[in-house]
């Protein structure tokens, strides 16, 4: 608190106790100092952006921005980008089983229609003030997940029906694909995703990056299916292509044979700048897309610009060797897209296979094995307990070094 009796500006001092500590660890750190006089304070001078800690690097502002929705004429790498899908009813709209997803959505939509009809009947005979939807509908969360948009549809007496065509594949969390019901009505926010993955034109790649102001460290992951908003912490997704609806008829009155027209999302202007900078006209838009993906995985880039990446979308510098990063991005893309089909790492196992009947393979919750170290139980991250009958052993430490959205990719798979 500033002392009003003292003239002049105040000063700010701080001490960094480290990241990712729990409450007990934070309090213990403060307690260990015994007195504020023992804390090694550092003085802080805010910069022109108002940063006083996590100060951004001035070089970052000179790089080319990935996207800009505020200025259509700005030089940017991508013509368009989008947040991931926000359903507000993940338990209904996602499932590993296509049939179970269809059953869940069918049941929920049928219940919606029952409530719509019930509200229409009540309001038809109501007198005086109109009844609120909330005063009539059943809000049992085991039957439906209500949001404002479908409450409005109840008020308008708008019927809905399940449509199998809306079932597709989504990347729910890193390296965890699930069946999803991709639909404007029953997804609270689809943002621009329908232009990136229209149902009739599924072919696309998007680079999903951590959103601005995220609590987790920056990361990027590639996907070829519809990403969820929390694939990353409030993800932003940059596509290789986007799609526009084809005109009903061309200038000669001939109907289009395709429902959509595919456009390149990498801008012509950014490609021209990269070709000029590297004096190389052989650089193509897919090469540039791969360059971006490779560079976003650079440890040097993520460490140096850590503060900038928390406060704004990534910007892309001109690295010394364009093709080294483009090749690295292409190879990363291969592994990150084909992780389900590559040759498995040769682990050992506890428990003989096959087990016999299917029920014996059921998983309640995969978890790390436990071991005692210095008298304390801790996770043994070389051994994964699949269920009470099977454990996988010999997991290499390197498998946990690849971190995406705040934790190792392998742990995302275990969690789901």
MOBELNOR-V279105 format. One line per field, one symbol per residue. ss: DSSP state (2 for helix, 1 for strand, 0 for the rest). phi: phi as a letter, one per 40 degrees, with the letter a starting at -180 (. if undefined). psi: psi as a letter, one per 30 degrees, with the letter a starting at -180 (. if undefined). A space follows every 50 residues. Layout:
ss->???
phi->???
psi->???
//
This chain:
ss->00000000000111000000002222222222200222000111000000 00000002222201100000000001010011101100022221100222 22222222222222222222222200000000222000000000000222 22222000000002221111111001111110000000100022220000 00000111100000000001111001110000000111101111100010 00001000011111010222222222220000002222222222220022 22220222222000110000022222222222222220000000000111 00000002222000001111111001111111111110011110002222 0011001122222220
phi->.ccccccgccbbbabcchcgccdccccccccccgaccccccbcbbccccg cbbfccccccccccccaaccbccccacbcaaacccbcgadcccbaccccc cccccdcccccdccccccccccccbcbgccccdccbcccdccbabcbdcc ccccdcfccbbcbdcccabbccbdgbcbcbccaccbbcabfbdcccbcdc bccabbccbcccgcccccabacabacccdbdbcfcbbbccbbbbccccbc ccgccccbcbbcbcccccccccccccccfacccbccccdcddccccccdc ccccbdccccbacdbbccccbdccccccccccddcccbccbcccccccab hcbcchcdccccbcacaccbabbfgbcacbcbbbccacbbbbbgccdccc ccbbfgaddccccccc
psi->kkjffklllllkklkjgllhkleeeeeeeeeffekfffkikkkkjkaffg kflhklkffefflkkeljffjffkjlekelllllkjeghefefkkfkeee eeeeeeeeeeeeeeeeeeeeeefegklbkkkkeffelkgjfffljkleef eeeeefhjlllkjfffkakljelkhjklkljjkeegkekfbgeffeikef ifjlkkjklklkglfllklkkklglkklegeljikkkjlellkkkkkeka fggkkkfkflkklkfkkeeeeeeeeeeghjffkleeeeeeeeeeeffkee eeeegeeefffllkkjljlejefeeeeeeeeeeeeffgffflkkkilllk kkllfblefffkkejklklklkkhfkklkjgfkkjeaffkkklgkkefff fjkkhflkeefeeee.
//
